[in-house]
Amino acid sequence: MGVTVYHADLREAQADPALSALLGRSPASAPFDRLDWHALLAQHCLPAAACRIAVAREGDAMAALPFCRTSAGTAPLGAWYSFFVRPLTNDPGRAPVLLEAIARSLAATGAAHFAPMPEAEALALAQAFRTAGWIGVAEPCDTNHILELKGRSFAQYWAARPGQLRETVRRKTARGKVILRVETTFNPADWAAYEAIYAKSWKPEEGNPAFLRAFAQAESAAGALRMGIAEIDGQPVAAQFWTVEGGTAWIHKLAHDEAHRAHSPGTLLTAALFARVIDEDRVHTVDFGTGNDPYKRDWMEARRLRYALRFYRPAAVGHWPALARLAARRILRARTSDALVSPQAAG
C-alpha cells in the first residue's frame, strides 16, 4: 500500500475522525498540537493566511504537519503564543516515509520555514526535506525552560529553590498583605483584571487579546484552566494564566502591576501556582515556554533547544538569493570553527 498525501483545510480536518483524533485532546496532548488551537490561531492571528494540514497516510499510519501557505512559501501554523510547532504521527516507525511524502507535497511553494520546533521533530523533518530534494538547515533558534518533577512534591521541589527566592516568599507571605487565589473557571471579571494588570506591567502590548481570551474560555470549559490572581486590599495586582494538559503545566502569561512590586505579588503567585499544579494536579512537567529570561532559572531546572528550519527547492529561481545567503553563512561558520581549533587540538 502506497502513501497518499493531501492538504486539508481546517474544516475538512475537523470532519476527518482519524485526523481529529491525532490532533485532539488526549492524556498526552499539548495545546499547540490540537486542531482547535490551530482553528483559533487561523481565526484571530492568521486571518489572511491559507491555513492547512498536510496529511500523509499509509494504511492506518498517519502524519500531519499544520502549515500556512504564504507569498514567501510554507510557514508554520503558529504565532507568538505557540510554545512550539511540529509534525505529529501515530506511527513513529513510519514517520520518515510519511514526512518525506509531506515534504514532496510542499515542493510547489519553493520555500519552507518552521520555528520554533522541538529538536527531535526538527531533525526528523529536516531529514525528510533533504530526502525529498530540498536544500536547507535546521539550527537552534530559542531556548525552552522546563521543570521535570520526577515524582517530587512541592515541598521537595521548593527546598531546592535558591535561598533568596525562598526567603522572599517567606517574608512577603508572613506580612499577609497579598491575598492569592487560583481559579479553574473562566471569570470575565478576573480576565478584565488580568488585562488591566498586563497593561500596567513591563510586558509589551498584547499581540491578540481576543485570541487569548477565546483560548482561556475554551480551556476553562475543558477543565484545564489555572488562573492565578493576587490582590492587595481587594485590588488585583498580579495575574497569571496557566493551563494543565497531558501531565504538563503550561505557563502562558504572567504580569504584575509595577506600582506594587515591593510586595512581590508576582513571585508569591508563581509559588502558589507551582504548589497547585504539583501537589493537586500531579503534573510531571512545568513548561515556561520560549525565551531565555534570567528569572526563569530560579524556578526551572532544565533547558531545551528549539530549532528553526529553513529549506528551499533548488529549482525555485526566486529563492536562489536566499539559498546563496544560506550557503555563505554555512561557509563562514565552517571557517570560523576551523580558525578556533588550535594546532594541538587539530593534531
C-alpha positions, 0 to 999 in steps of 0.5 A, spaced: 500 500 500 502 506 497 502 513 501 497 518 499 498 525 501 493 531 501 492 538 504 486 539 508 483 545 510 481 546 517 474 544 516 475 538 512 480 536 518 475 537 523 470 532 519 476 527 518 475 522 525 482 519 524 485 526 523 481 529 529 483 524 533 491 525 532 490 532 533 485 532 539 485 532 546 488 526 549 492 524 556 498 526 552 496 532 548 499 539 548 495 545 546 499 547 540 498 540 537 490 540 537 486 542 531 482 547 535 488 551 537 490 551 530 482 553 528 483 559 533 490 561 531 487 561 523 481 565 526 484 571 530 492 571 528 492 568 521 486 571 518 489 572 511 493 566 511 491 559 507 491 555 513 492 547 512 494 540 514 498 536 510 496 529 511 500 523 509 497 516 510 499 509 509 494 504 511 492 506 518 499 510 519 498 517 519 502 524 519 500 531 519 504 537 519 499 544 520 502 549 515 500 556 512 501 557 505 504 564 504 507 569 498 514 567 501 512 559 501 510 554 507 510 557 514 508 554 520 501 554 523 503 558 529 504 565 532 507 568 538 503 564 543 505 557 540 510 554 545 512 550 539 510 547 532 511 540 529 509 534 525 505 529 529 504 521 527 501 515 530 506 511 527 513 513 529 516 507 525 513 510 519 514 517 520 520 518 515 516 515 509 510 519 511 514 526 512 518 525 506 511 524 502 509 531 506 515 534 504 514 532 496 507 535 497 510 542 499 515 542 493 510 547 489 511 553 494 519 553 493 520 555 500 519 552 507 520 555 514 518 552 521 520 555 528 520 554 533 520 546 533 522 541 538 529 538 536 527 531 535 521 533 530 526 538 527 531 533 525 526 528 523 523 533 518 529 536 516 531 529 514 525 528 510 526 535 506 533 533 504 530 526 502 525 529 498 530 534 494 530 540 498 536 544 500 536 547 507 538 547 515 535 546 521 539 550 527 537 552 534 533 558 534 530 559 542 531 556 548 525 552 552 525 552 560 522 546 563 521 543 570 521 535 570 518 533 577 520 526 577 515 524 582 517 530 587 512 534 591 512 541 592 515 541 598 521 537 595 521 541 589 521 548 593 527 546 598 531 546 592 529 553 590 535 558 591 535 561 598 533 568 596 527 566 592 525 562 598 526 567 603 522 572 599 516 568 599 517 567 606 517 574 608 512 577 603 507 571 605 508 572 613 506 580 612 499 577 609 498 583 605 497 579 598 491 575 598 492 569 592 487 565 589 487 560 583 481 559 579 479 553 574 473 557 571 473 562 566 471 569 570 470 575 565 471 579 571 478 576 573 480 576 565 478 584 565 483 584 571 488 580 568 488 585 562 488 591 566 494 588 570 498 586 563 497 593 561 500 596 567 506 591 567 513 591 563 510 586 558 509 589 551 502 590 548 498 584 547 499 581 540 491 578 540 487 579 546 481 576 543 485 570 541 487 569 548 481 570 551 477 565 546 483 560 548 482 561 556 474 560 555 475 554 551 480 551 556 476 553 562 470 549 559 475 543 558 477 543 565 484 545 564 484 552 566 489 555 572 488 562 573 492 565 578 490 572 581 493 576 587 490 582 590 492 587 595 486 590 599 481 587 594 485 590 588 488 585 583 495 586 582 498 580 579 495 575 574 497 569 571 494 564 566 496 557 566 493 551 563 494 543 565 494 538 559 497 531 558 501 531 565 504 538 563 503 545 566 503 550 561 505 557 563 502 562 558 502 569 561 504 572 567 504 580 569 504 584 575 502 591 576 509 595 577 506 600 582 506 594 587 512 590 586 515 591 593 510 586 595 512 581 590 505 579 588 508 576 582 513 571 585 508 569 591 503 567 585 508 563 581 509 559 588 502 558 589 501 556 582 507 551 582 504 548 589 497 547 585 499 544 579 504 539 583 501 537 589 493 537 586 494 536 579 500 531 579 503 534 573 510 531 571 512 537 567 512 545 568 513 548 561 515 556 561 515 556 554 520 560 549 525 565 551 531 565 555 529 570 561 534 570 567 528 569 572 526 563 569 532 559 572 530 560 579 524 556 578 526 551 572 531 546 572 532 544 565 533 547 558 531 545 551 533 547 544 528 549 539 530 549 532 528 553 526 528 550 519 529 553 513 529 549 506 528 551 499 527 547 492 533 548 488 529 549 482 525 555 485 529 561 481 526 566 486 529 563 492 536 562 489 538 569 493 536 566 499 539 559 498 546 563 496 545 567 503 544 560 506 550 557 503 555 563 505 553 563 512 554 555 512 561 557 509 563 562 514 561 558 520 565 552 517 571 557 517 570 560 523 570 553 527 576 551 523 580 558 525 578 556 533 581 549 533 588 550 535 594 546 532 594 541 538 587 540 538 587 539 530 593 534 531 
